[in-house]
Amino acid sequence: MTFRRLLVAGLVLTGLSMRTAVTSVGAVLDDVQHGLHTSAAVAGLLTTLPVLCFAALGSITPALGRRYGLHRLLVASIVVMTAGMLARVFVGSAAAFLLLSIPALAGGAAANVLLPPLVKLHFPHRIGTMTAIYTTALAVGTTAAAGLTVPLGSVGDGWRTGLGSWALLSALAVLPWLPTLRHDRPADRDRDRIGARHLLRSPTAWMLTIFFGFQSAQAYIAFGWFATFLRDHGQAADTAGAMVAVLAAVTIPTSMVVPRIPARHHRGTILALAGCYVVAYAGMAVAPAGGAWLWMVLTGIGSSSFPLALTMIGLRSRSADVTTSLSAFTQSIGYVLAGSGPLLFGVLHSASGSWGLPLALLFAMTAIMTVAGMLAGRPRYVEDEIGAGLTAAAAAR
């Protein structure tokens, strides 16, 4: 019982710290630019860096996990993240800050991939509940880092104190995982392994990837562009920011509920969440000012397709080892798709000089996400689709 409580504590603390290195920078980006004398282009690279790291580092996580063990890799990545978050606040150049932001993002990148298989390994019959726990913590941490970094900085050395203070949380996240290190064992090289090259043949893996990628793209667009959209339609800057904060806050309670929905209802849930997106985007097109608060709330509800996607990763594979590969495949490719969303949205806005084409892009993304999610929600396993020939004993490990 004590061991399971440690696991739950580890999930909570890791979830809380997974996005603090990202959203804390966004909260003080202007101060960082001024303090390090950076250009707008460098600031743009800094905001794009998390997606690039999540894709690149996530893709190598399964191989590292098999070599060193899932628990050891998670602990090491959180330690590296903590060191990176601390080190980057002491530098005086933009180049050094960018370079040290890579290890600062390592923990989040690894945890993205590792938490689904760890849930599968330790809680095979409670995947939805445990996914709800860490995705809710993730939503809380994301919102807290965005809202508290500036106040934390005001009690010390400005943005440097604000950013560095989140390293304490990630350091605490290491502690509950330490007793789990003994559960790692050398990889059995004789076992059949399912890697990315195998998953290329799995329709379900591709549908999960598309579902994950397009729902994440909409989230990145919302956080990156909706405040600008609202300001262009008459909202004051602080009000627009508060509306986007409400969007983020809505994901906290929905992250508690959506992963717990039984698998047999996932396809209906996907339709309902897509419906929230459609109503929100239609409202933004027809009444962007009058119903702005409602459109942000509905977009936040639609964004709970993120924890649903993570839950489905654990349900579409039989073993923790395959879940690791599927998680990396889904998220490494998915984050590339997600990262292109805000860029394309901005290009369409710039080219057209209006918001019509960008909103049309959101409708198209919702349609693609919905179709992919419905197909990914079918009760099947990727092992069966790729004919890996796993024995029942190997698959159960």
C-alpha positions as CSV (number, residue, x, y, z in Angstrom):
1,M,0.0,0.0,0.0
2,T,2.8,2.4,0.9
3,F,4.5,1.7,-2.4
4,R,1.4,2.5,-4.4
5,R,1.0,5.7,-2.4
6,L,4.5,6.6,-3.5
7,L,3.6,5.9,-7.1
8,V,0.6,8.1,-6.9
9,A,2.6,10.9,-5.3
10,G,5.2,10.5,-8.0
11,L,2.5,10.8,-10.7
12,V,1.1,13.9,-9.0
13,L,4.4,15.7,-8.5
14,T,5.7,14.8,-12.0
15,G,2.4,16.0,-13.5
16,L,2.7,19.3,-11.7
17,S,6.2,19.9,-12.9
18,M,5.9,18.6,-16.5
19,R,5.1,22.0,-18.1
20,T,6.5,24.5,-15.6
21,A,9.6,25.0,-17.7
22,V,7.4,25.9,-20.6
23,T,4.6,28.1,-19.3
24,S,6.8,29.9,-16.8
25,V,8.9,31.4,-19.6
26,G,5.8,32.5,-21.5
27,A,4.7,34.5,-18.4
28,V,7.9,36.5,-18.3
29,L,8.9,36.4,-22.0
30,D,9.1,40.2,-22.4
31,D,11.3,40.4,-19.3
32,V,13.6,37.6,-20.6
33,Q,13.9,39.4,-23.9
34,H,14.8,42.7,-22.2
35,G,17.2,41.1,-19.7
36,L,19.1,39.0,-22.2
37,H,18.8,41.6,-25.1
38,T,17.2,39.1,-27.4
39,S,15.4,39.7,-30.7
40,A,11.9,38.8,-31.5
41,A,13.2,35.9,-33.7
42,V,15.0,34.4,-30.7
43,A,11.9,34.8,-28.5
44,G,9.9,33.0,-31.2
45,L,12.5,30.2,-31.2
46,L,12.2,30.0,-27.5
47,T,8.5,29.5,-27.6
48,T,8.8,26.9,-30.4
49,L,11.6,25.0,-28.6
50,P,9.3,23.0,-26.3
51,V,7.5,21.3,-29.2
52,L,10.8,20.5,-30.9
53,C,12.2,19.0,-27.7
54,F,9.1,17.0,-27.0
55,A,9.2,15.6,-30.5
56,A,13.0,14.9,-30.7
57,L,13.6,13.8,-27.1
58,G,10.4,11.8,-27.0
59,S,11.5,9.8,-30.1
60,I,14.6,8.4,-28.4
61,T,12.9,7.7,-25.0
62,P,11.9,4.1,-25.7
63,A,15.4,3.0,-26.6
64,L,16.8,4.7,-23.5
65,G,14.0,3.2,-21.4
66,R,14.8,-0.3,-22.6
67,R,18.5,0.2,-21.9
68,Y,18.3,1.8,-18.5
69,G,14.8,1.1,-17.3
70,L,11.7,3.3,-17.3
71,H,12.0,4.4,-13.6
72,R,15.7,5.2,-13.9
73,L,15.2,7.2,-17.1
74,L,12.3,9.2,-15.6
75,V,14.4,10.0,-12.4
76,A,17.4,11.0,-14.5
77,S,15.4,13.2,-16.8
78,I,13.7,15.0,-13.9
79,V,17.1,15.6,-12.4
80,V,18.4,17.0,-15.7
81,M,15.3,19.1,-15.9
82,T,15.9,20.5,-12.5
83,A,19.5,21.3,-13.2
84,G,18.6,23.0,-16.5
85,M,15.9,25.1,-14.9
86,L,18.3,26.3,-12.3
87,A,21.3,26.8,-14.6
88,R,19.6,28.9,-17.2
89,V,18.5,31.6,-14.8
90,F,22.2,32.5,-14.1
91,V,23.3,33.0,-17.7
92,G,23.7,36.4,-19.4
93,S,23.3,35.6,-23.0
94,A,20.4,34.4,-25.1
95,A,22.4,31.6,-26.7
96,A,23.2,30.1,-23.3
97,F,19.6,30.5,-22.2
98,L,18.4,28.6,-25.3
99,L,21.0,25.9,-24.9
100,L,20.2,25.3,-21.2
101,S,16.4,25.3,-22.0
102,I,17.0,22.0,-23.7
103,P,17.8,20.1,-20.5
104,A,15.2,22.2,-18.7
105,L,12.6,20.6,-21.0
106,A,14.1,17.1,-20.8
107,G,11.9,16.0,-17.9
108,G,8.7,17.0,-19.5
109,A,9.7,15.4,-22.8
110,A,10.6,12.1,-21.2
111,A,7.6,12.1,-18.8
112,N,5.3,12.7,-21.8
113,V,6.3,9.3,-23.1
114,L,7.1,7.4,-19.9
115,L,4.0,8.1,-17.8
116,P,1.5,6.1,-20.0
117,P,3.6,2.9,-19.8
118,L,4.4,3.4,-16.1
119,V,0.6,3.7,-15.5
120,K,0.1,0.6,-17.6
121,L,2.8,-1.3,-15.7
122,H,1.7,-0.4,-12.1
123,F,-2.0,0.1,-12.6
124,P,-3.1,-2.1,-15.5
125,H,-6.7,-2.1,-14.4
126,R,-6.9,1.6,-13.4
127,I,-5.4,3.3,-16.5
128,G,-8.2,5.9,-16.7
129,T,-8.1,6.8,-13.0
130,M,-4.3,7.1,-12.8
131,T,-4.1,9.0,-16.1
132,A,-6.7,11.4,-14.7
133,I,-4.5,12.0,-11.7
134,Y,-1.4,13.0,-13.5
135,T,-3.1,14.9,-16.3
136,T,-5.1,16.9,-13.8
137,A,-1.8,17.7,-12.0
138,L,-0.3,18.7,-15.3
139,A,-3.2,21.1,-15.9
140,V,-2.8,22.6,-12.4
141,G,1.0,22.9,-12.9
142,T,0.6,24.5,-16.3
143,T,-1.9,27.1,-15.0
144,A,0.1,27.7,-11.8
145,A,3.4,28.4,-13.7
146,A,1.6,30.8,-16.0
147,G,0.0,32.7,-13.1
148,L,2.5,32.6,-10.3
149,T,5.9,33.1,-12.0
150,V,5.6,36.9,-12.0
151,P,4.5,37.1,-8.3
152,L,7.3,34.7,-7.3
153,G,9.8,36.9,-9.2
154,S,8.6,40.0,-7.4
155,V,10.0,38.6,-4.1
156,G,13.5,38.1,-5.5
157,D,15.5,38.9,-8.6
158,G,12.7,39.4,-11.0
159,W,12.2,36.9,-13.8
160,R,15.3,34.9,-12.8
161,T,13.8,34.1,-9.4
162,G,10.4,33.4,-10.9
163,L,11.8,30.9,-13.4
164,G,14.2,29.3,-11.0
165,S,11.7,28.8,-8.2
166,W,10.0,26.0,-10.2
167,A,13.1,23.9,-10.0
168,L,12.2,23.2,-6.3
169,L,9.0,21.5,-7.5
170,S,10.7,19.3,-10.0
171,A,13.4,18.4,-7.4
172,L,10.6,17.2,-5.1
173,A,9.1,15.1,-8.0
174,V,12.2,12.9,-8.0
175,L,11.8,11.7,-4.4
176,P,8.7,9.4,-4.7
177,W,10.3,7.6,-7.7
178,L,13.5,6.6,-5.9
179,P,12.1,3.5,-4.3
180,T,10.9,2.3,-7.7
181,L,14.4,2.1,-9.1
182,R,14.8,-1.5,-8.0
183,H,11.9,-2.5,-10.3
184,D,14.1,-1.8,-13.3
185,R,16.0,-4.7,-14.8
186,P,18.2,-5.3,-17.8
187,A,16.4,-5.6,-21.0
188,D,15.8,-9.0,-22.4
189,R,17.3,-8.8,-25.8
190,D,15.7,-12.0,-26.9
191,R,12.2,-10.6,-26.5
192,D,10.3,-9.5,-29.6
193,R,10.3,-5.7,-29.5
194,I,7.9,-3.4,-31.1
195,G,9.5,-0.2,-32.2
196,A,8.6,2.7,-34.5
197,R,9.3,0.7,-37.7
198,H,6.7,-1.8,-36.6
199,L,4.2,0.8,-35.6
200,L,4.4,2.3,-39.1
201,R,2.2,-0.7,-40.1
202,S,-0.4,-0.1,-37.5
203,P,-3.5,1.9,-38.6
204,T,-4.5,2.4,-34.9
205,A,-1.0,3.8,-34.1
206,W,-1.4,6.3,-37.0
207,M,-5.0,7.2,-36.0
208,L,-3.8,7.9,-32.4
209,T,-1.0,10.0,-33.7
210,I,-3.3,12.1,-35.9
211,F,-5.8,12.4,-33.1
212,F,-3.1,13.5,-30.6
213,G,-1.4,15.8,-33.1
214,F,-4.5,17.7,-34.2
215,Q,-5.9,18.2,-30.8
216,S,-2.6,19.4,-29.5
217,A,-2.3,21.8,-32.5
218,Q,-5.6,23.4,-31.5
219,A,-4.4,23.8,-28.0
220,Y,-1.2,25.5,-29.1
221,I,-3.2,27.8,-31.4
222,A,-5.5,28.7,-28.6
223,F,-2.8,29.6,-26.2
224,G,-0.7,31.4,-28.8
225,W,-3.3,33.3,-30.8
226,F,-6.7,33.5,-29.0
227,A,-5.6,36.5,-26.9
228,T,-4.7,38.4,-30.1
229,F,-8.0,37.4,-31.7
230,L,-9.9,38.7,-28.7
231,R,-8.0,42.0,-28.6
232,D,-8.7,42.5,-32.3
233,H,-12.4,42.1,-31.5
234,G,-12.5,44.8,-28.8
235,Q,-11.3,43.1,-25.7
236,A,-8.8,44.8,-23.5
237,A,-5.4,43.2,-23.2
238,D,-5.9,42.1,-19.6
239,T,-9.4,40.8,-20.2
240,A,-8.2,38.8,-23.2
241,G,-5.5,37.3,-21.1
242,A,-7.9,36.4,-18.4
243,M,-10.2,34.7,-20.9
244,V,-7.3,32.5,-22.2
245,A,-6.4,31.8,-18.5
246,V,-10.0,30.6,-18.0
247,L,-9.6,28.3,-21.0
248,A,-6.6,26.8,-19.3
249,A,-8.3,26.5,-16.0
250,V,-11.3,24.7,-17.4
251,T,-8.9,21.8,-18.4
252,I,-8.3,21.1,-14.7
253,P,-11.7,19.7,-13.8
254,T,-12.2,18.1,-17.2
255,S,-8.9,16.3,-16.8
256,M,-10.3,14.7,-13.7
257,V,-13.3,13.4,-15.4
258,V,-12.6,12.5,-19.0
259,P,-9.9,9.8,-18.5
260,R,-12.2,8.0,-16.1
261,I,-14.9,7.5,-18.8
262,P,-15.2,3.8,-19.7
263,A,-13.5,2.8,-22.9
264,R,-16.8,1.8,-24.4
265,H,-17.9,5.4,-24.3
266,H,-14.7,6.9,-25.7
267,R,-16.0,7.4,-29.2
268,G,-19.1,9.2,-27.9
269,T,-16.9,11.3,-25.8
270,I,-14.8,12.3,-28.8
271,L,-17.9,13.4,-30.6
272,A,-19.0,15.5,-27.6
273,L,-15.6,17.2,-27.2
274,A,-15.5,17.9,-31.0
275,G,-18.9,19.4,-30.7
276,C,-17.6,21.8,-28.0
277,Y,-14.9,22.9,-30.4
278,V,-17.3,23.4,-33.3
279,V,-19.7,25.5,-31.2
280,A,-16.8,27.6,-29.8
281,Y,-15.3,28.2,-33.2
282,A,-18.7,29.0,-34.8
283,G,-19.3,31.4,-31.9
284,M,-16.0,33.1,-32.5
285,A,-16.9,33.6,-36.1
286,V,-20.4,34.9,-35.5
287,A,-20.2,36.7,-32.1
288,P,-16.6,37.0,-31.2
289,A,-17.2,39.7,-28.5
290,G,-20.6,38.9,-27.1
291,G,-20.0,35.3,-26.2
292,A,-16.2,35.4,-25.8
293,W,-16.2,33.9,-22.2
294,L,-18.4,31.0,-23.3
295,W,-16.3,30.3,-26.4
296,M,-13.2,30.1,-24.2
297,V,-14.9,27.7,-21.8
298,L,-16.1,25.4,-24.6
299,T,-12.6,25.4,-26.1
300,G,-11.2,24.4,-22.7
301,I,-13.7,21.5,-22.5
302,G,-12.7,20.4,-26.0
303,S,-9.1,20.5,-25.0
304,S,-9.7,17.6,-22.6
305,S,-9.3,15.4,-25.7
306,F,-5.6,15.6,-24.6
307,P,-5.9,13.4,-21.5
308,L,-8.3,11.2,-23.4
309,A,-5.6,10.6,-26.1
310,L,-3.1,9.7,-23.3
311,T,-5.6,7.3,-21.8
312,M,-6.2,5.6,-25.2
313,I,-2.5,5.1,-25.7
314,G,-2.5,2.8,-22.6
315,L,-5.6,1.0,-23.8
316,R,-4.5,0.2,-27.4
317,S,-1.5,-1.9,-26.3
318,R,-1.2,-5.0,-24.2
319,S,2.1,-4.5,-22.4
320,A,4.0,-1.6,-20.8
321,D,6.9,-2.1,-23.2
322,V,4.7,-1.7,-26.3
323,T,2.9,1.2,-24.6
324,T,6.3,3.0,-24.3
325,S,6.9,2.6,-28.1
326,L,3.3,3.6,-28.9
327,S,3.5,6.6,-26.6
328,A,6.8,7.8,-28.2
329,F,5.5,7.2,-31.8
330,T,2.2,9.0,-31.1
331,Q,3.8,12.0,-29.3
332,S,7.0,12.5,-31.3
333,I,5.1,12.7,-34.6
334,G,2.1,14.3,-33.0
335,Y,4.1,17.2,-31.6
336,V,5.5,17.9,-35.0
337,L,2.0,18.2,-36.2
338,A,1.1,20.3,-33.2
339,G,4.0,22.7,-33.7
340,S,3.0,23.4,-37.3
341,G,-0.5,24.5,-36.2
342,P,0.3,28.0,-34.7
343,L,2.6,28.7,-37.6
344,L,0.0,27.8,-40.3
345,F,-2.6,29.7,-38.3
346,G,-0.4,32.8,-38.3
347,V,0.5,32.5,-42.0
348,L,-3.2,32.3,-42.9
349,H,-4.0,35.3,-40.8
350,S,-1.2,37.3,-42.3
351,A,-1.9,36.3,-45.9
352,S,-5.7,37.0,-45.7
353,G,-5.6,40.0,-43.3
354,S,-8.6,38.5,-41.5
355,W,-9.6,35.7,-39.2
356,G,-11.8,33.8,-41.6
357,L,-9.2,31.4,-43.0
358,P,-7.6,30.8,-39.6
359,L,-11.0,29.8,-38.1
360,A,-11.6,27.6,-41.2
361,L,-8.3,25.9,-40.3
362,L,-9.6,25.1,-36.8
363,F,-12.8,23.6,-38.2
364,A,-10.7,21.4,-40.5
365,M,-8.5,20.3,-37.7
366,T,-11.5,19.4,-35.6
367,A,-12.9,17.3,-38.4
368,I,-9.6,15.4,-38.9
369,M,-9.2,14.9,-35.1
370,T,-12.7,13.6,-34.8
371,V,-12.4,11.0,-37.6
372,A,-9.0,9.9,-36.4
373,G,-10.2,9.6,-32.8
374,M,-13.3,7.6,-33.8
375,L,-11.0,5.1,-35.6
376,A,-8.5,5.0,-32.8
377,G,-11.3,4.4,-30.3
378,R,-12.1,1.0,-31.8
379,P,-11.4,-1.9,-29.3
380,R,-8.2,-3.3,-30.8
381,Y,-4.5,-3.7,-30.0
382,V,-1.5,-2.5,-32.1
383,E,0.2,-5.8,-31.6
384,D,-2.5,-7.6,-33.5
385,E,-2.4,-5.2,-36.4
386,I,1.3,-5.5,-37.0
387,G,1.5,-9.2,-36.5
388,A,4.5,-9.0,-34.2
389,G,4.2,-12.6,-33.1
390,L,4.4,-11.8,-29.4
391,T,3.7,-14.7,-27.2
392,A,1.1,-14.3,-24.5
393,A,3.8,-14.5,-21.8
394,A,5.9,-11.8,-23.4
395,A,3.0,-9.5,-24.0
396,A,2.0,-9.8,-20.3
397,R,5.3,-8.6,-19.0
